[in-house]
Amino acid sequence: MDIKYLRLLAKEYPTIESAASEIINLSAIRSLPKGTEYFFSDIHGEYDAFLHMLRSASGMIKIKIDLVLGKTVSAADREELAELIYYPEKKIANLTNSGELSDEWKRLTIYRLILVCETVSAKYTRSRIRKRIPEDMVYILDELLNVTDDVNKDYYYDEIISAIISTGIAETFITSLCRLIQSVCIDKLHIIGDIFDRGPRADVILDELMKMHDVDIQWGNHDISWMGAAAGNPVLIANVIRIAMRYNNFDVLEDGYGLNLRALAVFAAETYENDDCALYMPNALDDNVYDPVDLKLAAKMHKAITVIQMKLEGQLIAKHPEWEMTDRDIFGRTDFINGKVMIDGREHELLDKSFPTVDTASPLELSDGEAELMKVLRASFRHSEKLQRHIRFIYAKGAMYKTCNNNLLFHDCIPMDEKGELQSVTIRGQKYSGKALLDKLGELVNQAYFSKGEEKEYAGDLMWYLWCGAKSPLYGKDKMAFFERGLLADRSLHTENYNAYYTFSEKAEVCMSLLEHFGLDPQKGHIINGHVPVRIKNGESPVKADGKLFVIDGGISKAYQSTTGIAGYTLIYDSHSLNLAEHKPFVAGESGNTPTIHLVEKLEHRANISDTDRGEEILDRINDLHQLLEAYKAGIIK
């Protein structure tokens, strides 16, 4: 026995009775059904759609309502109850304004909500549910949810509900009950990467994630881009701003994170005053609510930051020849005098030939104005309190990958070569592949934010490689055709070829080998990815490799919905089965747009907490407590 450890444990359980009581409590918890896990991927700033998925538990709350009330309550009333649970404040305000918020409505609604809450909370301990109830409502809700059979239930309910209404707290109580139902339905939340970019408000999504009781994040390349920008990497700062300009997302930068873009606006307006910047016109999928910017000015800002980014990327490529990316510095070898560039022995004409800030003798050098602008922007990113708070949360809850309950979660790929072997990446003279590569990269990602000096600089540079490098497990393509898509007409140059992982991972034996490589049971485990939109309208399926691989990027982002034909997936893993929720495009005010739920795997037996990673942790704790009991009984610890 480790006496030092047991002495520390004895401070928490100072008597035989307290240790024995905790053993009994933990043993009981292990016998309960496992909580429901939810998996989301590639949210891309679509806060309205994502928050609706959370509030509705991706349609599962509506299923519970139908299960409990389907035989006694009309479909229309069940739909109204679901809408109330998703948006209680809004629904109550509407009823108040229309004069429909009667005492009878309150009484009936509270009763129905209690029945739904009893159902969704049945597999959890009372103490666990109490922790999720607002402090001033704990006693009332605990009483209502745990009425014993020997009490006149209807009379008991009626008396308490009457008191709730007469004291004037019914609206607050109903809201608390709705929030409790939402919270209980999602026991554990997994985000498989790419919270940021394209959609309007990633900051709102992160505010919501920070309220969740159990959430983890597997970093995607768009997350890494923002993490690197927050750490002060100038290339990724330019990248973050460029993508926001491309999609006209000023609100997330200025209102969300308080980043000052005035210097960029002034510089762009002056530098490109006589340039219509037509190639750089934003793809406006959403309107800016707080910071509407004229699209012509936005286009000039987009061009200004794009030119800066291409210069900085060329500098970084030259600085790190070990990345083998010299062919990607197209900007540095462009003939700006004649407006042409040579690629693979063929000459191509630029679609845009106006680059007033480019010194043809040294095209990668920032002009004085660009250099000064980047200093201002870097300071703004480093001093954004909310951005830094969100990035620290992403670090605290995130990693390159996660193994959980025999599932392997990562955003993109495990790099493979054309033979299906694990592809190695050289980092500071040493080769890494597979799990060792992801572990090493996770270490460097942390150094990029938390270290100092040369260690921080090297790791910060590597963050850009993770964003777009050919062997990056977060990108998974041979190139990012950023230059070609923006400045060249030849569409054959726009193609980005996927890593061989995407071919081999469709084979069950390959997925099983990877699961074993990460220490998981290949027979029971699954790999869960995002990153690549599943084109369901073209017949593609998110379930691959005979059910061993789930690719759950279904297009929550509006930018991808025309490609996928749907509006995202949620993978739902409860104690009975694995299910895929297939979402329809979200329309504000149409909360009845319930997703289609597909059963993809039925478990052989109902999974208890004892079958999960948490169950193993609890068992370790029980064994430790048994050792403490022995130490007490032997007199080793008094």
C-alpha positions in Angstrom: 0.0 0.0 0.0 1.1 3.6 -0.8 0.8 5.0 2.8 1.4 8.6 1.7 -1.5 8.4 -0.8 -3.7 6.6 1.8 -3.0 9.4 4.3 -4.2 11.9 1.8 -7.3 9.9 1.1 -8.0 9.6 4.8 -8.4 13.4 5.0 -11.4 13.0 2.7 -12.7 9.9 4.4 -11.6 10.1 8.0 -13.5 7.2 9.5 -14.3 3.5 8.6 -17.9 4.5 8.3 -17.3 7.3 5.8 -15.0 5.1 3.6 -17.5 2.2 3.7 -20.3 4.5 2.8 -18.5 5.9 -0.2 -17.7 2.3 -1.4 -21.4 1.5 -1.3 -22.3 4.7 -3.1 -19.7 4.2 -5.9 -20.7 0.6 -6.3 -24.4 1.7 -6.8 -23.3 4.3 -9.4 -21.5 1.7 -11.4 -24.7 -0.3 -11.7 -26.6 2.6 -13.3 -27.1 2.9 -17.1 -24.4 4.9 -18.9 -25.2 8.5 -19.7 -26.0 9.6 -23.2 -23.0 10.9 -25.2 -23.5 13.4 -28.1 -20.9 13.9 -30.9 -20.9 17.0 -33.1 -18.4 18.0 -35.7 -17.6 21.0 -38.0 -19.9 23.5 -36.3 -18.1 26.4 -38.1 -19.7 29.3 -36.2 -23.3 28.3 -37.0 -24.5 29.3 -33.5 -28.3 29.3 -34.2 -28.4 25.8 -35.6 -25.9 24.4 -33.0 -27.7 25.9 -30.0 -31.0 24.5 -31.3 -29.4 21.1 -31.5 -28.2 21.4 -27.9 -31.6 22.6 -26.6 -33.5 19.9 -28.4 -30.9 17.2 -27.7 -30.9 16.7 -31.5 -34.5 15.7 -31.5 -34.3 13.2 -28.6 -36.4 15.5 -26.2 -39.3 15.4 -28.7 -39.0 11.6 -28.8 -39.2 11.5 -25.0 -42.2 13.8 -25.0 -44.0 11.5 -27.5 -43.1 8.5 -25.4 -44.5 9.9 -22.2 -47.5 11.9 -23.5 -48.2 10.4 -26.9 -51.4 8.6 -25.8 -52.9 11.5 -23.7 -51.8 14.8 -25.4 -52.4 15.9 -28.9 -49.6 16.2 -31.4 -50.0 20.0 -31.6 -49.8 20.3 -27.8 -46.7 18.0 -27.7 -45.1 20.2 -30.3 -45.9 23.3 -28.2 -44.3 21.6 -25.2 -41.2 20.8 -27.1 -40.9 24.4 -28.2 -41.3 25.6 -24.6 -38.5 23.2 -23.4 -36.1 24.5 -26.2 -36.9 28.2 -25.7 -38.7 28.8 -22.4 -38.1 32.5 -22.0 -39.2 33.3 -25.6 -42.3 31.0 -25.4 -43.4 32.5 -22.0 -42.9 36.0 -23.3 -45.0 35.3 -26.4 -47.8 33.8 -24.3 -47.7 36.7 -21.9 -48.0 39.2 -24.7 -50.9 37.3 -26.3 -52.7 37.0 -22.9 -52.6 33.2 -23.0 -50.4 32.7 -19.9 -53.2 31.6 -17.6 -52.9 29.8 -14.2 -54.5 26.7 -15.8 -51.8 26.7 -18.5 -49.1 27.0 -15.9 -50.6 24.2 -13.8 -50.9 21.8 -16.8 -47.5 22.7 -18.2 -45.7 22.1 -14.9 -47.4 18.8 -14.5 -46.4 17.7 -18.1 -42.8 19.0 -17.7 -42.4 17.0 -14.5 -43.5 13.8 -16.3 -41.0 14.4 -19.0 -38.2 15.3 -16.5 -38.9 12.1 -14.5 -38.4 10.1 -17.7 -35.1 11.7 -18.9 -33.6 11.7 -15.4 -34.7 8.2 -14.4 -31.2 6.6 -14.9 -29.3 9.2 -12.8 -28.8 9.4 -9.1 -30.7 12.0 -7.1 -27.5 13.7 -6.1 -26.4 14.0 -9.8 -29.7 15.6 -10.8 -29.6 18.0 -7.8 -26.3 19.3 -9.0 -27.9 20.5 -12.2 -30.9 22.2 -10.6 -30.6 26.0 -9.9 -29.8 26.4 -6.2 -33.1 28.2 -5.3 -35.2 25.5 -7.0 -33.4 22.4 -5.6 -35.8 21.6 -2.8 -39.1 22.0 -4.8 -37.8 20.1 -7.9 -36.3 17.3 -5.9 -39.6 16.8 -4.1 -41.6 16.8 -7.3 -39.3 14.4 -9.1 -39.1 11.9 -6.3 -42.6 11.3 -4.9 -42.9 7.8 -3.4 -45.8 5.5 -4.3 -47.3 5.6 -0.8 -48.0 9.3 -1.1 -51.2 10.5 -2.9 -49.3 11.7 -5.9 -52.0 13.7 -7.6 -52.9 15.6 -4.4 -49.2 16.2 -3.5 -48.5 17.5 -7.0 -51.5 19.7 -6.9 -50.7 21.3 -3.6 -47.1 22.1 -4.6 -48.0 23.4 -8.0 -50.8 25.6 -6.5 -48.2 27.1 -4.1 -45.8 27.7 -7.0 -48.5 29.6 -8.9 -49.8 31.5 -5.9 -46.3 32.7 -4.9 -45.7 34.1 -8.4 -42.7 32.0 -9.4 -44.3 29.8 -12.0 -42.5 31.3 -15.0 -39.1 31.0 -13.3 -39.9 27.5 -12.1 -41.0 26.4 -15.6 -37.8 27.9 -17.1 -35.7 26.0 -14.6 -37.5 22.8 -15.3 -36.9 23.3 -19.1 -33.2 24.0 -18.5 -33.0 20.9 -16.3 -34.5 18.7 -19.1 -32.0 20.1 -21.6 -29.1 19.5 -19.3 -30.0 16.0 -18.3 -30.5 14.8 -21.9 -26.9 15.4 -22.8 -24.6 13.7 -20.3 -21.4 14.1 -22.2 -20.6 16.3 -25.2 -17.8 15.6 -27.7 -16.9 18.3 -30.3 -14.9 16.7 -33.1 -13.2 19.9 -34.3 -13.8 23.1 -36.3 -15.8 25.3 -34.0 -14.6 28.4 -35.9 -14.9 30.1 -39.3 -17.5 30.5 -42.1 -20.5 30.9 -39.8 -21.3 34.2 -38.0 -20.6 33.7 -34.3 -18.2 31.0 -33.0 -17.9 33.1 -29.8 -21.6 32.5 -28.9 -21.0 28.8 -29.4 -18.0 28.8 -27.0 -20.0 30.8 -24.4 -22.5 28.0 -24.4 -19.9 25.2 -24.4 -18.3 26.8 -21.3 -21.6 26.2 -19.4 -21.7 22.5 -20.2 -21.0 20.2 -17.3 -18.9 17.6 -19.4 -17.5 18.6 -22.7 -14.3 17.7 -24.6 -12.9 19.1 -27.9 -10.8 17.4 -30.5 -9.0 20.2 -32.3 -9.7 20.8 -36.0 -7.5 22.8 -38.3 -9.8 25.9 -38.1 -9.5 25.7 -34.3 -5.7 25.5 -34.5 -5.7 28.5 -36.8 -7.5 30.6 -34.1 -5.4 29.1 -31.3 -2.2 30.1 -33.2 -3.6 33.6 -33.9 -4.4 34.1 -30.2 -0.9 33.0 -29.4 0.4 35.8 -31.7 1.3 34.0 -34.9 1.1 36.7 -37.6 0.4 34.2 -40.5 -2.6 32.7 -38.6 -3.8 36.2 -37.5 -3.9 37.1 -41.2 -5.6 33.8 -42.0 -8.3 34.2 -39.4 -9.1 37.7 -40.6 -9.1 36.7 -44.2 -11.6 33.9 -43.7 -13.8 36.3 -41.8 -13.6 38.8 -44.6 -14.4 36.1 -47.2 -17.6 35.3 -45.4 -18.4 38.8 -44.3 -18.2 37.8 -40.7 -17.4 41.1 -39.0 -19.6 40.5 -36.0 -17.4 37.6 -34.6 -14.3 39.7 -34.9 -15.5 43.1 -33.7 -18.6 42.5 -31.5 -17.7 39.0 -30.4 -14.0 39.5 -29.6 -13.5 43.2 -29.6 -10.8 43.0 -32.3 -10.1 46.4 -33.8 -10.3 46.3 -37.6 -10.2 50.1 -38.1 -6.5 50.1 -39.0 -7.2 47.4 -41.7 -10.1 49.3 -43.1 -8.1 52.5 -43.4 -5.1 50.8 -44.9 -7.2 48.9 -47.4 -9.3 51.9 -48.4 -6.1 54.0 -49.1 -4.0 51.2 -50.7 -6.7 49.9 -53.0 -8.7 53.1 -53.5 -8.8 52.7 -57.3 -9.2 48.9 -57.3 -12.7 47.5 -57.3 -11.3 44.2 -55.8 -14.0 42.3 -57.6 -12.3 39.0 -57.0 -12.4 39.5 -53.3 -16.1 40.3 -52.9 -17.3 38.5 -49.7 -19.5 35.4 -49.9 -22.1 36.8 -47.6 -24.1 33.9 -46.1 -25.2 35.9 -43.0 -25.8 39.6 -42.3 -23.7 41.4 -39.8 -26.0 42.6 -37.0 -23.7 44.8 -35.0 -21.0 45.7 -37.5 -22.4 46.1 -41.0 -19.6 46.9 -43.4 -20.0 48.1 -47.0 -19.3 45.1 -49.2 -17.0 47.1 -51.5 -14.9 48.1 -48.4 -15.0 44.5 -47.2 -13.6 43.4 -50.5 -10.7 45.8 -50.2 -10.0 44.6 -46.7 -10.2 41.0 -47.9 -7.6 41.7 -50.6 -5.3 43.6 -48.3 -5.1 40.8 -45.7 -4.9 38.1 -48.4 -1.7 39.7 -49.9 -0.2 40.0 -46.4 -1.0 36.3 -45.7 0.6 35.1 -48.9 3.7 37.1 -48.2 4.0 35.8 -44.6 3.3 32.2 -45.7 6.2 32.4 -48.2 8.5 33.7 -45.4 7.5 30.8 -43.2 8.0 28.2 -45.9 11.5 29.6 -46.6 12.2 29.5 -42.8 11.3 25.7 -42.6 12.7 23.8 -45.5 12.1 20.6 -43.5 8.4 21.0 -44.2 9.1 20.3 -47.9 6.7 23.0 -49.0 8.8 25.2 -51.3 6.4 24.4 -54.2 3.6 26.1 -52.2 5.4 29.5 -52.2 3.7 30.4 -55.5 3.4 34.1 -54.5 7.2 34.4 -54.0 8.0 33.2 -57.6 5.2 35.1 -59.4 6.2 37.4 -62.2 4.3 40.5 -61.0 5.6 42.7 -63.8 3.9 40.6 -66.5 1.2 39.2 -64.2 2.1 35.6 -64.8 3.3 32.6 -62.8 4.9 29.3 -63.8 3.4 26.1 -62.2 4.6 22.6 -63.2 6.2 23.9 -66.4 3.1 25.8 -67.6 2.6 29.5 -67.5 -0.6 30.9 -66.1 -2.0 34.4 -66.2 -3.1 36.0 -63.0 -6.8 37.1 -62.7 -5.6 40.0 -60.6 -2.5 42.0 -61.6 -2.7 45.0 -59.3 -0.4 44.5 -56.3 0.8 48.0 -55.2 2.4 46.7 -52.0 4.6 44.1 -53.7 8.3 44.9 -54.3 9.1 42.9 -57.4 12.7 42.5 -56.3 11.6 41.1 -52.9 7.9 40.0 -53.2 7.7 38.4 -49.8 8.7 41.5 -47.9 5.9 43.4 -46.2 5.6 47.1 -47.0 6.0 49.5 -44.2 2.3 50.0 -44.1 1.6 46.2 -44.0 4.2 45.7 -41.3 2.7 48.4 -39.1 -0.8 47.1 -39.7 0.3 43.6 -38.5 1.7 45.0 -35.3 -1.6 46.7 -34.6 -3.6 43.5 -35.4 -1.3 41.3 -33.4 -1.7 43.5 -30.3 -5.5 43.4 -30.7 -5.5 39.6 -30.8 -3.2 39.3 -27.8 -5.2 41.7 -25.7 -8.7 40.4 -26.4 -9.7 39.1 -23.0 -12.7 37.2 -24.3 -10.7 35.5 -27.1 -7.9 34.5 -24.8 -10.5 33.1 -22.3 -12.1 31.0 -25.0 -8.8 29.8 -26.3 -7.7 28.8 -22.8 -10.9 26.8 -22.5 -10.2 25.1 -25.8 -6.8 24.1 -24.5 -8.2 22.9 -21.2 -10.9 20.8 -22.8 -9.1 19.9 -26.0 -6.5 17.6 -27.5 -5.4 16.2 -30.9 -7.5 13.1 -30.2 -9.4 11.3 -27.4 -10.2 7.7 -26.6 -13.5 7.4 -24.7 -15.6 4.3 -24.1 -13.7 2.3 -26.8 -14.2 5.1 -29.4 -11.3 6.9 -31.0 -12.2 10.6 -31.7 -10.1 12.8 -33.9 -11.0 15.6 -36.4 -9.4 14.5 -39.6 -7.0 11.7 -40.3 -4.0 9.5 -39.2 -1.6 10.3 -42.1 -0.9 7.2 -44.3 1.2 6.6 -47.4 0.0 5.0 -50.6 0.8 1.6 -49.2 -1.5 2.1 -46.3 1.4 2.4 -43.8 1.5 5.1 -41.2 3.1 8.1 -42.6 6.0 9.7 -40.6 6.6 13.3 -40.0 10.0 14.7 -39.0 10.0 17.0 -36.1 13.3 18.4 -35.0 15.2 15.5 -36.6 13.0 12.8 -35.1 10.3 10.8 -37.0 6.9 10.3 -35.6 3.8 8.5 -36.9 0.4 7.3 -35.7 -0.4 7.8 -32.0 3.2 9.0 -31.3 2.8 11.8 -33.9 -0.5 13.0 -32.4 1.0 12.9 -28.9 4.0 14.9 -30.0 1.9 17.5 -31.9 -0.4 17.9 -28.9 2.7 18.7 -26.8 3.9 21.3 -29.4 0.4 22.9 -29.7 0.5 23.5 -26.0 4.0 25.0 -26.2 2.8 27.4 -28.9 0.6 29.1 -26.3 2.1 28.5 -22.9 5.9 28.4 -23.6 8.3 31.3 -24.2 11.3 32.1 -26.4 12.6 29.8 -29.2 10.4 26.9 -28.0 7.3 29.0 -28.4 8.4 30.4 -31.8 9.1 27.0 -33.3 5.8 25.5 -32.0 3.9 28.6 -33.2 5.3 28.2 -36.7 4.2 24.6 -36.6 0.6 25.7 -35.9 0.5 27.0 -39.4 1.7 23.7 -40.8 -1.0 22.0 -38.9 -3.5 24.3 -40.6 -2.5 23.4 -44.1 0.5 21.1 -44.3 0.5 18.0 -46.5 1.2 15.6 -43.7 -0.9 17.4 -41.1 -3.3 15.1 -39.3 -5.7 18.1 -39.0 -5.7 18.9 -42.7 -5.2 15.7 -44.7 -4.7 17.0 -48.2 -1.6 17.3 -50.4 -2.0 21.1 -50.6 -4.2 24.0 -49.8 -4.9 25.6 -53.2 -5.4 29.0 -51.6 -3.4 30.9 -54.3 -4.7 28.9 -57.2 -8.4 29.3 -56.3 -8.1 33.0 -55.8 -5.9 34.1 -58.6 -5.9 31.4 -61.4 -8.6 30.4 -63.8 -7.4 26.9 -64.5 -9.7 24.8 -62.3 -7.5 21.8 -62.6 -5.1 23.6 -60.3 -7.8 24.0 -57.7 -7.9 20.3 -56.9 -6.8 19.2 -53.4 -6.1 15.5 -53.1 -6.9 13.7 -49.9 -4.4 11.7 -47.9 -4.4 7.9 -48.5 -6.1 7.5 -45.0 -9.4 8.4 -46.7 -9.2 5.4 -49.0 -7.8 2.9 -46.5 -10.0 3.9 -43.6 -13.1 2.6 -45.5 -11.8 -0.9 -44.9 -12.9 -2.4 -41.6 -9.6 -4.2 -41.0 -7.7 -0.9 -41.3 -10.0 0.8 -38.8 -9.6 -2.1 -36.4 -5.9 -2.0 -36.7 -5.9 1.8 -35.8 -8.2 1.1 -32.8 -5.7 -1.5 -31.6 -2.8 0.9 -32.2 -4.5 3.4 -29.8 -5.1 0.7 -27.2 -8.8 0.1 -27.8 -10.8 -3.1 -28.4 -11.1 -3.4 -32.2 -14.2 -5.6 -31.9 -16.2 -3.1 -29.9 -14.6 0.3 -30.9 -15.4 2.9 -33.5 -13.5 5.7 -35.1 -15.3 9.0 -35.2 -14.2 11.8 -37.6 -15.4 15.1 -39.1 -13.6 17.4 -41.5 -14.9 16.0 -44.8 -18.5 16.8 -45.7 -20.6 13.7 -46.4 -22.4 14.1 -49.7 -25.6 12.3 -48.7 -27.4 13.7 -51.7 -24.9 11.8 -53.9 -25.5 8.5 -52.1 -22.6 8.8 -49.6 -23.1 7.4 -46.1 -21.6 8.7 -42.9 -21.3 5.1 -41.7 -18.3 3.4 -43.3 -16.0 0.4 -42.9 -18.8 -2.0 -41.9 -19.8 0.3 -39.1 -16.3 0.9 -37.7 -16.0 4.5 -39.0 -18.4 7.4 -38.6 -17.7 10.6 -40.5 -20.2 13.1 -39.0 -19.6 16.3 -41.0 -23.0 16.6 -42.6 -22.9 20.3 -43.2 -24.0 22.3 -40.2 -22.2 25.2 -42.0 -24.4 26.9 -44.6 -21.4 26.9 -46.9 -21.6 23.1 -47.2 -25.3 22.4 -47.2 -25.6 22.6 -51.0 -22.8 20.0 -51.1 -24.2 17.6 -48.5 -27.9 18.0 -49.1 -28.6 18.1 -45.3 -27.6 20.4 -42.4 -25.4 18.3 -40.2 -25.3 15.1 -38.1 -25.3 14.3 -34.5 -24.0 10.9 -33.4 -25.9 9.8 -30.2 -24.6 7.0 -28.0 -26.9 6.0 -25.2 -27.1 2.9 -23.1 -29.0 1.0 -25.7 -27.7 2.0 -29.1 -25.8 4.3 -31.5 -28.0 6.6 -33.5 -27.4 9.2 -36.1 -29.6 12.3 -36.2 -29.8 13.8 -39.7 -30.7 17.5 -39.5 -32.7 19.7 -41.8 -31.6 23.3 -42.4 -32.3 25.4 -39.4 -34.8 28.2 -39.7 -35.3 30.5 -36.7 -38.8 30.1 -35.3 -39.3 26.6 -36.8 -38.3 24.5 -33.8 -40.7 21.8 -35.0 -38.2 20.9 -37.7 -37.2 17.6 -36.0 -34.3 15.6 -37.4 -34.6 12.1 -38.7 -33.1 9.6 -36.3 -31.4 6.5 -37.8 -30.4 3.5 -35.7 -26.9 2.4 -36.7 -26.0 -0.1 -34.0 -27.9 -1.9 -31.3 -25.9 -2.9 -28.3 -25.9 -6.5 -27.2 -27.0 -5.5 -23.7 -27.8 -2.3 -22.0 -24.6 -0.5 -21.2 -24.1 0.4 -17.5 -21.5 2.9 -16.1 -19.5 -0.2 -15.2 -19.0 -0.8 -18.9 -17.5 2.7 -19.5 -14.2 4.5 -18.8 -15.8 6.2 -15.9 -16.8 2.9 -14.5 -13.1 1.8 -14.6 -12.1 5.0 -12.8 -14.8 4.4 -10.1 -13.6 0.8 -9.7 -10.0 2.1 -9.1 -11.5 4.5 -6.5 -13.3 1.6 -4.8 -10.2 -0.5 -4.7 -8.3 2.5 -3.1 -11.0 2.8 -0.5 -10.8 -0.9 0.3 -7.1 -0.4 1.0 -7.9 2.5 3.2 -10.4 0.3 5.2 -7.7 -2.3 5.6 -5.2 0.4 6.8 -7.8 1.6 9.4 -8.5 -1.9 10.6 -4.8 -2.8 10.9 -4.1 0.4 12.8 -1.6 1.6 10.1 -3.7 4.8 9.8 -5.7 5.9 12.8 
